[in-house]
Amino acid sequence: MSVEVRADGSAVWLCWRCHASGGTRGGRAFIVQRPRPDPRAAERQRSNTLAACRAIWKQTQALRGTAGESYLLLRHCAIPPAEGDLRFHAALFCPEVGAELPALVARVTTVIGNKAIGVHRIWFRPGEAKAVKKMRLGSSSDPVCIRLWPDSEVALGLGIAEGIETALAAAHWFKPVWSTIDVAQMKRFPIVPGVESLTVWSDHDKAGIDAARAVGNRYRQGGRNVELLRPKRAGEDFNDVVARQAQA
């Protein structure tokens, strides 16, 4: 329980267990009973979200020959195999602009178990190399990733990077590679059974370096080989490196 006694003699309190709160005001006590979260409502929300994600995924197609492939090539990315969890949607509603735009759609799965928990979307305009909006739909308490290369192509070694474009830029040097979507998921990335060597392609910023070190330490303590790589220039990711090399 938290209690605060104020200078005017009044007080407020909050019970962190039952979520009730109250206090005193004008010499009189009051209590506010806060309803506890309904687990059934939360489960219904998760179920509805998963259904929406499945519906989006069913509307997608393979990347080859699409505007999605063209967008990735404009970003100087390697094209992942059709068996990976990255596909193309020709017209997906984008809340940023209030209209349908082409989009890359990635299936988001748990790192351990490969359980689908949602999708990640990257909207773009054809002919432009900059994304309009990036949004993830669906959540999980377990660490998640995007399997740009399927499990069947992961033998002893695996590479990881934060964003999809960064991972596909790293794929010019190393395959297979997965995206952790963001730095928080990279930091949590668990030891994958059978993977004896991990290559981490981190962004050159404090958060990226700290996350790479955290996952690197986890794998080293588990007896695995680890290589941590980052761009030489501060503030860059490996997609920036590939783009700069292409313009040289």
ZADO-1210 file (C-alpha; in nm, 4 decimals, padded with zeros to 6 digits):
<atoms>
<atom x="00.0000" y="00.0000" z="00.0000" code="MET" pos="1"/>
<atom x="00.1142" y="00.3539" z="-00.0799" code="SER" pos="2"/>
<atom x="00.0172" y="00.6412" z="00.1529" code="VAL" pos="3"/>
<atom x="00.0760" y="01.0143" z="00.1078" code="GLU" pos="4"/>
<atom x="00.0084" y="01.2632" z="00.3869" code="VAL" pos="5"/>
<atom x="-00.0187" y="01.6179" z="00.2548" code="ARG" pos="6"/>
<atom x="00.0687" y="01.9490" z="00.4173" code="ALA" pos="7"/>
<atom x="-00.2997" y="02.0452" z="00.4708" code="ASP" pos="8"/>
<atom x="-00.3557" y="01.7314" z="00.6794" code="GLY" pos="9"/>
<atom x="-00.5396" y="01.5361" z="00.4106" code="SER" pos="10"/>
<atom x="-00.4107" y="01.1980" z="00.2913" code="ALA" pos="11"/>
<atom x="-00.4479" y="00.9616" z="-00.0032" code="VAL" pos="12"/>
<atom x="-00.3702" y="00.5918" z="-00.0298" code="TRP" pos="13"/>
<atom x="-00.3604" y="00.3174" z="-00.2930" code="LEU" pos="14"/>
<atom x="-00.3653" y="-00.0598" z="-00.2495" code="CYS" pos="15"/>
<atom x="-00.1504" y="-00.2175" z="-00.5190" code="TRP" pos="16"/>
<atom x="-00.3116" y="-00.5580" z="-00.4606" code="ARG" pos="17"/>
<atom x="-00.6848" y="-00.4843" z="-00.4981" code="CYS" pos="18"/>
<atom x="-00.6448" y="-00.1471" z="-00.6793" code="HIS" pos="19"/>
<atom x="-00.8734" y="00.0331" z="-00.4335" code="ALA" pos="20"/>
<atom x="-00.7828" y="00.3867" z="-00.3297" code="SER" pos="21"/>
<atom x="-00.9084" y="00.6493" z="-00.0923" code="GLY" pos="22"/>
<atom x="-00.8088" y="00.9148" z="00.1525" code="GLY" pos="23"/>
<atom x="-00.9348" y="01.1962" z="00.3733" code="THR" pos="24"/>
<atom x="-01.0712" y="01.5313" z="00.2705" code="ARG" pos="25"/>
<atom x="-01.2206" y="01.7968" z="00.4982" code="GLY" pos="26"/>
<atom x="-01.1989" y="01.5633" z="00.7948" code="GLY" pos="27"/>
<atom x="-01.3983" y="01.2917" z="00.6194" code="ARG" pos="28"/>
<atom x="-01.2700" y="00.9660" z="00.4697" code="ALA" pos="29"/>
<atom x="-01.3552" y="00.8416" z="00.1208" code="PHE" pos="30"/>
<atom x="-01.2878" y="00.5189" z="-00.0688" code="ILE" pos="31"/>
<atom x="-01.2720" y="00.4605" z="-00.4435" code="VAL" pos="32"/>
<atom x="-01.3076" y="00.0974" z="-00.5492" code="GLN" pos="33"/>
<atom x="-01.1324" y="00.0416" z="-00.8803" code="ARG" pos="34"/>
<atom x="-01.2520" y="-00.2590" z="-01.0813" code="PRO" pos="35"/>
<atom x="-00.9834" y="-00.5180" z="-01.1453" code="ARG" pos="36"/>
<atom x="-00.9006" y="-00.5962" z="-01.5071" code="PRO" pos="37"/>
<atom x="-01.1266" y="-00.8646" z="-01.6544" code="ASP" pos="38"/>
<atom x="-00.9042" y="-01.1494" z="-01.7806" code="PRO" pos="39"/>
<atom x="-01.1874" y="-01.2691" z="-02.0062" code="ARG" pos="40"/>
<atom x="-01.2031" y="-00.9302" z="-02.1776" code="ALA" pos="41"/>
<atom x="-00.8261" y="-00.9344" z="-02.2278" code="ALA" pos="42"/>
<atom x="-00.8453" y="-01.2847" z="-02.3774" code="GLU" pos="43"/>
<atom x="-01.1238" y="-01.1767" z="-02.6145" code="ARG" pos="44"/>
<atom x="-00.9103" y="-00.8820" z="-02.7232" code="GLN" pos="45"/>
<atom x="-00.6127" y="-01.1106" z="-02.7924" code="ARG" pos="46"/>
<atom x="-00.8346" y="-01.3493" z="-02.9868" code="SER" pos="47"/>
<atom x="-00.9801" y="-01.0679" z="-03.1987" code="ASN" pos="48"/>
<atom x="-00.6332" y="-00.9292" z="-03.2674" code="THR" pos="49"/>
<atom x="-00.5035" y="-01.2696" z="-03.3790" code="LEU" pos="50"/>
<atom x="-00.8047" y="-01.3110" z="-03.6076" code="ALA" pos="51"/>
<atom x="-00.7325" y="-00.9723" z="-03.7662" code="ALA" pos="52"/>
<atom x="-00.3673" y="-01.0680" z="-03.8146" code="CYS" pos="53"/>
<atom x="-00.4620" y="-01.3980" z="-03.9802" code="ARG" pos="54"/>
<atom x="-00.6980" y="-01.2144" z="-04.2138" code="ALA" pos="55"/>
<atom x="-00.4235" y="-00.9721" z="-04.3189" code="ILE" pos="56"/>
<atom x="-00.1755" y="-01.2560" z="-04.3694" code="TRP" pos="57"/>
<atom x="-00.4195" y="-01.4472" z="-04.5940" code="LYS" pos="58"/>
<atom x="-00.4420" y="-01.1438" z="-04.8225" code="GLN" pos="59"/>
<atom x="-00.0665" y="-01.1331" z="-04.8842" code="THR" pos="60"/>
<atom x="00.1413" y="-01.2820" z="-05.1662" code="GLN" pos="61"/>
<atom x="00.5040" y="-01.3765" z="-05.2241" code="ALA" pos="62"/>
<atom x="00.7467" y="-01.0870" z="-05.2706" code="LEU" pos="63"/>
<atom x="00.8941" y="-01.1791" z="-05.6085" code="ARG" pos="64"/>
<atom x="00.7751" y="-00.9545" z="-05.8915" code="GLY" pos="65"/>
<atom x="00.5801" y="-00.7187" z="-05.6655" code="THR" pos="66"/>
<atom x="00.6131" y="-00.3570" z="-05.5576" code="ALA" pos="67"/>
<atom x="00.7327" y="-00.4976" z="-05.2254" code="GLY" pos="68"/>
<atom x="01.0370" y="-00.6513" z="-05.3928" code="GLU" pos="69"/>
<atom x="01.1001" y="-00.3208" z="-05.5744" code="SER" pos="70"/>
<atom x="01.0859" y="-00.1310" z="-05.2451" code="TYR" pos="71"/>
<atom x="01.3420" y="-00.3642" z="-05.0866" code="LEU" pos="72"/>
<atom x="01.5717" y="-00.3323" z="-05.3880" code="LEU" pos="73"/>
<atom x="01.5464" y="00.0479" z="-05.3618" code="LEU" pos="74"/>
<atom x="01.6575" y="00.0052" z="-05.0002" code="ARG" pos="75"/>
<atom x="01.9516" y="-00.2105" z="-05.1216" code="HIS" pos="76"/>
<atom x="01.8172" y="-00.5128" z="-04.9340" code="CYS" pos="77"/>
<atom x="01.8646" y="-00.8799" z="-05.0114" code="ALA" pos="78"/>
<atom x="01.5407" y="-01.0568" z="-05.1022" code="ILE" pos="79"/>
<atom x="01.4519" y="-01.3325" z="-04.8533" code="PRO" pos="80"/>
<atom x="01.3226" y="-01.6728" z="-04.9674" code="PRO" pos="81"/>
<atom x="00.9529" y="-01.7260" z="-05.0309" code="ALA" pos="82"/>
<atom x="00.9448" y="-01.9700" z="-04.7375" code="GLU" pos="83"/>
<atom x="01.0346" y="-01.6893" z="-04.4970" code="GLY" pos="84"/>
<atom x="00.7837" y="-01.4852" z="-04.2987" code="ASP" pos="85"/>
<atom x="00.7854" y="-01.1706" z="-04.5144" code="LEU" pos="86"/>
<atom x="00.5231" y="-01.1126" z="-04.7826" code="ARG" pos="87"/>
<atom x="00.3508" y="-00.8356" z="-04.9814" code="PHE" pos="88"/>
<atom x="00.0058" y="-00.6791" z="-04.9483" code="HIS" pos="89"/>
<atom x="-00.1078" y="-00.4743" z="-05.2482" code="ALA" pos="90"/>
<atom x="-00.3529" y="-00.2460" z="-05.0659" code="ALA" pos="91"/>
<atom x="-00.3563" y="-00.2392" z="-04.6867" code="LEU" pos="92"/>
<atom x="-00.5236" y="00.0409" z="-04.4900" code="PHE" pos="93"/>
<atom x="-00.2624" y="00.2726" z="-04.3389" code="CYS" pos="94"/>
<atom x="-00.3806" y="00.4776" z="-04.0382" code="PRO" pos="95"/>
<atom x="-00.1024" y="00.7306" z="-04.0952" code="GLU" pos="96"/>
<atom x="-00.2601" y="00.8560" z="-04.4197" code="VAL" pos="97"/>
<atom x="-00.6151" y="00.7204" z="-04.3835" code="GLY" pos="98"/>
<atom x="-00.5965" y="00.5299" z="-04.7104" code="ALA" pos="99"/>
<atom x="-00.4810" y="00.2007" z="-04.8585" code="GLU" pos="100"/>
<atom x="-00.1135" y="00.1685" z="-04.9540" code="LEU" pos="101"/>
<atom x="00.1069" y="-00.1239" z="-05.0580" code="PRO" pos="102"/>
<atom x="00.2844" y="-00.2817" z="-04.7620" code="ALA" pos="103"/>
<atom x="00.5321" y="-00.5423" z="-04.6553" code="LEU" pos="104"/>
<atom x="00.3676" y="-00.7748" z="-04.4043" code="VAL" pos="105"/>
<atom x="00.5800" y="-00.9915" z="-04.1743" code="ALA" pos="106"/>
<atom x="00.4540" y="-01.2729" z="-03.9566" code="ARG" pos="107"/>
<atom x="00.5694" y="-01.2202" z="-03.5966" code="VAL" pos="108"/>
<atom x="00.6435" y="-01.5403" z="-03.4051" code="THR" pos="109"/>
<atom x="00.7824" y="-01.6443" z="-03.0688" code="THR" pos="110"/>
<atom x="01.1549" y="-01.7119" z="-03.0921" code="VAL" pos="111"/>
<atom x="01.1114" y="-02.0405" z="-02.9075" code="ILE" pos="112"/>
<atom x="00.8313" y="-02.2525" z="-03.0506" code="GLY" pos="113"/>
<atom x="00.7634" y="-02.0479" z="-03.3669" code="ASN" pos="114"/>
<atom x="00.4130" y="-01.9577" z="-03.2495" code="LYS" pos="115"/>
<atom x="00.2428" y="-01.6834" z="-03.4533" code="ALA" pos="116"/>
<atom x="00.1382" y="-01.3912" z="-03.2310" code="ILE" pos="117"/>
<atom x="00.0811" y="-01.1099" z="-03.4814" code="GLY" pos="118"/>
<atom x="00.2071" y="-00.9195" z="-03.7832" code="VAL" pos="119"/>
<atom x="00.4396" y="-00.6280" z="-03.8498" code="HIS" pos="120"/>
<atom x="00.3581" y="-00.3922" z="-04.1364" code="ARG" pos="121"/>
<atom x="00.5703" y="-00.1517" z="-04.3389" code="ILE" pos="122"/>
<atom x="00.3680" y="00.0784" z="-04.5647" code="TRP" pos="123"/>
<atom x="00.5376" y="00.2513" z="-04.8578" code="PHE" pos="124"/>
<atom x="00.4642" y="00.4384" z="-05.1787" code="ARG" pos="125"/>
<atom x="00.5835" y="00.2751" z="-05.5030" code="PRO" pos="126"/>
<atom x="00.9074" y="00.4264" z="-05.6267" code="GLY" pos="127"/>
<atom x="01.0013" y="00.5705" z="-05.2873" code="GLU" pos="128"/>
<atom x="01.2742" y="00.4218" z="-05.0681" code="ALA" pos="129"/>
<atom x="01.1371" y="00.5573" z="-04.7406" code="LYS" pos="130"/>
<atom x="00.8608" y="00.3857" z="-04.5458" code="ALA" pos="131"/>
<atom x="00.5426" y="00.5799" z="-04.4763" code="VAL" pos="132"/>
<atom x="00.4666" y="00.3981" z="-04.1507" code="LYS" pos="133"/>
<atom x="00.5756" y="00.0893" z="-03.9544" code="LYS" pos="134"/>
<atom x="00.3381" y="-00.0768" z="-03.7070" code="MET" pos="135"/>
<atom x="00.3208" y="-00.4058" z="-03.5203" code="ARG" pos="136"/>
<atom x="-00.0112" y="-00.5713" z="-03.4377" code="LEU" pos="137"/>
<atom x="-00.0311" y="-00.8415" z="-03.1691" code="GLY" pos="138"/>
<atom x="00.1645" y="-00.8977" z="-02.8505" code="SER" pos="139"/>
<atom x="00.3300" y="-01.1675" z="-02.6444" code="SER" pos="140"/>
<atom x="00.5062" y="-01.1927" z="-02.3106" code="SER" pos="141"/>
<atom x="00.7639" y="-01.4196" z="-02.4780" code="ASP" pos="142"/>
<atom x="01.0531" y="-01.2890" z="-02.6923" code="PRO" pos="143"/>
<atom x="00.9456" y="-01.2588" z="-03.0562" code="VAL" pos="144"/>
<atom x="01.1102" y="-01.2175" z="-03.3959" code="CYS" pos="145"/>
<atom x="01.0522" y="-01.2257" z="-03.7710" code="ILE" pos="146"/>
<atom x="01.1900" y="-01.5376" z="-03.9382" code="ARG" pos="147"/>
<atom x="01.3087" y="-01.3866" z="-04.2654" code="LEU" pos="148"/>
<atom x="01.4668" y="-01.7249" z="-04.3346" code="TRP" pos="149"/>
<atom x="01.2709" y="-02.0350" z="-04.2232" code="PRO" pos="150"/>
<atom x="01.3810" y="-02.2701" z="-03.9470" code="ASP" pos="151"/>
<atom x="01.4739" y="-02.5282" z="-04.2112" code="SER" pos="152"/>
<atom x="01.7601" y="-02.3028" z="-04.3280" code="GLU" pos="153"/>
<atom x="01.8953" y="-02.2418" z="-03.9767" code="VAL" pos="154"/>
<atom x="02.1642" y="-02.4970" z="-03.8989" code="ALA" pos="155"/>
<atom x="02.4479" y="-02.4124" z="-03.6604" code="LEU" pos="156"/>
<atom x="02.4662" y="-02.0368" z="-03.7258" code="GLY" pos="157"/>
<atom x="02.2144" y="-01.7515" z="-03.7147" code="LEU" pos="158"/>
<atom x="02.2296" y="-01.3746" z="-03.7566" code="GLY" pos="159"/>
<atom x="01.9961" y="-01.1211" z="-03.5957" code="ILE" pos="160"/>
<atom x="01.9365" y="-00.7490" z="-03.6482" code="ALA" pos="161"/>
<atom x="01.6746" y="-00.5038" z="-03.5295" code="GLU" pos="162"/>
<atom x="01.4652" y="-00.3878" z="-03.8260" code="GLY" pos="163"/>
<atom x="01.3623" y="-00.5842" z="-04.1341" code="ILE" pos="164"/>
<atom x="01.5585" y="-00.3621" z="-04.3734" code="GLU" pos="165"/>
<atom x="01.8670" y="-00.3767" z="-04.1509" code="THR" pos="166"/>
<atom x="01.8473" y="-00.7565" z="-04.1343" code="ALA" pos="167"/>
<atom x="01.8081" y="-00.7823" z="-04.5123" code="LEU" pos="168"/>
<atom x="02.1038" y="-00.5491" z="-04.5602" code="ALA" pos="169"/>
<atom x="02.3117" y="-00.7758" z="-04.3350" code="ALA" pos="170"/>
<atom x="02.1975" y="-01.0685" z="-04.5517" code="ALA" pos="171"/>
<atom x="02.4326" y="-00.9443" z="-04.8262" code="HIS" pos="172"/>
<atom x="02.7110" y="-01.0755" z="-04.5996" code="TRP" pos="173"/>
<atom x="02.5426" y="-01.3411" z="-04.3880" code="PHE" pos="174"/>
<atom x="02.2463" y="-01.5788" z="-04.4129" code="LYS" pos="175"/>
<atom x="02.0197" y="-01.6854" z="-04.2494" code="PRO" pos="176"/>
<atom x="01.9216" y="-01.3754" z="-04.0566" code="VAL" pos="177"/>
<atom x="01.6140" y="-01.2844" z="-03.8512" code="TRP" pos="178"/>
<atom x="01.4725" y="-00.9482" z="-03.7454" code="SER" pos="179"/>
<atom x="01.4031" y="-00.8797" z="-03.3776" code="THR" pos="180"/>
<atom x="01.1803" y="-00.5851" z="-03.4822" code="ILE" pos="181"/>
<atom x="01.3174" y="-00.3504" z="-03.2172" code="ASP" pos="182"/>
<atom x="01.6018" y="-00.3107" z="-02.9695" code="VAL" pos="183"/>
<atom x="01.3989" y="-00.4359" z="-02.6725" code="ALA" pos="184"/>
<atom x="01.3343" y="-00.7683" z="-02.8429" code="GLN" pos="185"/>
<atom x="01.6999" y="-00.7968" z="-02.9431" code="MET" pos="186"/>
<atom x="01.8007" y="-00.7540" z="-02.5806" code="LYS" pos="187"/>
<atom x="01.5645" y="-01.0380" z="-02.4801" code="ARG" pos="188"/>
<atom x="01.6557" y="-01.2743" z="-02.7655" code="PHE" pos="189"/>
<atom x="01.6924" y="-01.6203" z="-02.6061" code="PRO" pos="190"/>
<atom x="01.9270" y="-01.9067" z="-02.6875" code="ILE" pos="191"/>
<atom x="01.7800" y="-02.0965" z="-02.9830" code="VAL" pos="192"/>
<atom x="01.8318" y="-02.4731" z="-02.9498" code="PRO" pos="193"/>
<atom x="02.0805" y="-02.6025" z="-03.2057" code="GLY" pos="194"/>
<atom x="02.2325" y="-02.2616" z="-03.2803" code="VAL" pos="195"/>
<atom x="02.5995" y="-02.2819" z="-03.1863" code="GLU" pos="196"/>
<atom x="02.7048" y="-01.9483" z="-03.3393" code="SER" pos="197"/>
<atom x="02.5219" y="-01.6133" z="-03.3262" code="LEU" pos="198"/>
<atom x="02.6117" y="-01.3022" z="-03.5280" code="THR" pos="199"/>
<atom x="02.4536" y="-00.9806" z="-03.4006" code="VAL" pos="200"/>
<atom x="02.4255" y="-00.6896" z="-03.6483" code="TRP" pos="201"/>
<atom x="02.3489" y="-00.4014" z="-03.4133" code="SER" pos="202"/>
<atom x="02.2780" y="-00.0355" z="-03.4795" code="ASP" pos="203"/>
<atom x="02.5577" y="00.2005" z="-03.3771" code="HIS" pos="204"/>
<atom x="02.3810" y="00.3734" z="-03.0880" code="ASP" pos="205"/>
<atom x="02.3822" y="00.3170" z="-02.7140" code="LYS" pos="206"/>
<atom x="02.0605" y="00.1162" z="-02.7065" code="ALA" pos="207"/>
<atom x="02.1722" y="-00.1050" z="-02.9952" code="GLY" pos="208"/>
<atom x="02.5189" y="-00.1661" z="-02.8505" code="ILE" pos="209"/>
<atom x="02.3772" y="-00.2446" z="-02.5040" code="ASP" pos="210"/>
<atom x="02.1248" y="-00.4895" z="-02.6515" code="ALA" pos="211"/>
<atom x="02.3924" y="-00.6625" z="-02.8587" code="ALA" pos="212"/>
<atom x="02.6139" y="-00.7034" z="-02.5542" code="ARG" pos="213"/>
<atom x="02.3248" y="-00.8414" z="-02.3491" code="ALA" pos="214"/>
<atom x="02.2321" y="-01.1105" z="-02.6007" code="VAL" pos="215"/>
<atom x="02.6007" y="-01.1774" z="-02.6704" code="GLY" pos="216"/>
<atom x="02.6696" y="-01.2382" z="-02.3021" code="ASN" pos="217"/>
<atom x="02.3705" y="-01.4725" z="-02.2819" code="ARG" pos="218"/>
<atom x="02.4995" y="-01.6844" z="-02.5688" code="TYR" pos="219"/>
<atom x="02.8582" y="-01.6861" z="-02.4403" code="ARG" pos="220"/>
<atom x="02.7421" y="-01.7974" z="-02.0967" code="GLN" pos="221"/>
<atom x="02.5512" y="-02.0745" z="-02.2744" code="GLY" pos="222"/>
<atom x="02.8732" y="-02.1938" z="-02.4380" code="GLY" pos="223"/>
<atom x="02.7950" y="-02.0530" z="-02.7843" code="ARG" pos="224"/>
<atom x="03.0156" y="-01.8568" z="-03.0218" code="ASN" pos="225"/>
<atom x="02.9195" y="-01.4917" z="-03.0664" code="VAL" pos="226"/>
<atom x="03.0246" y="-01.2161" z="-03.3071" code="GLU" pos="227"/>
<atom x="02.9041" y="-00.8612" z="-03.2435" code="LEU" pos="228"/>
<atom x="02.9133" y="-00.6272" z="-03.5442" code="LEU" pos="229"/>
<atom x="02.8144" y="-00.2635" z="-03.5789" code="ARG" pos="230"/>
<atom x="02.8721" y="00.0151" z="-03.8339" code="PRO" pos="231"/>
<atom x="03.1833" y="00.2278" z="-03.7871" code="LYS" pos="232"/>
<atom x="02.9855" y="00.5508" z="-03.7967" code="ARG" pos="233"/>
<atom x="02.7780" y="00.6447" z="-03.4927" code="ALA" pos="234"/>
<atom x="02.4052" y="00.6649" z="-03.5581" code="GLY" pos="235"/>
<atom x="02.4097" y="00.4265" z="-03.8541" code="GLU" pos="236"/>
<atom x="02.2605" y="00.0825" z="-03.9062" code="ASP" pos="237"/>
<atom x="02.3723" y="-00.1688" z="-04.1679" code="PHE" pos="238"/>
<atom x="02.1064" y="-00.0562" z="-04.4137" code="ASN" pos="239"/>
<atom x="02.2716" y="00.2881" z="-04.4025" code="ASP" pos="240"/>
<atom x="02.6087" y="00.1222" z="-04.4694" code="VAL" pos="241"/>
<atom x="02.4813" y="-00.0712" z="-04.7722" code="VAL" pos="242"/>
<atom x="02.3044" y="00.2368" z="-04.9131" code="ALA" pos="243"/>
<atom x="02.6181" y="00.4489" z="-04.8760" code="ARG" pos="244"/>
<atom x="02.8324" y="00.1841" z="-05.0448" code="GLN" pos="245"/>
<atom x="02.5846" y="00.1616" z="-05.3336" code="ALA" pos="246"/>
<atom x="02.6103" y="00.5376" z="-05.3916" code="GLN" pos="247"/>
<atom x="02.9902" y="00.5441" z="-05.3794" code="ALA" pos="248"/>
</atoms>
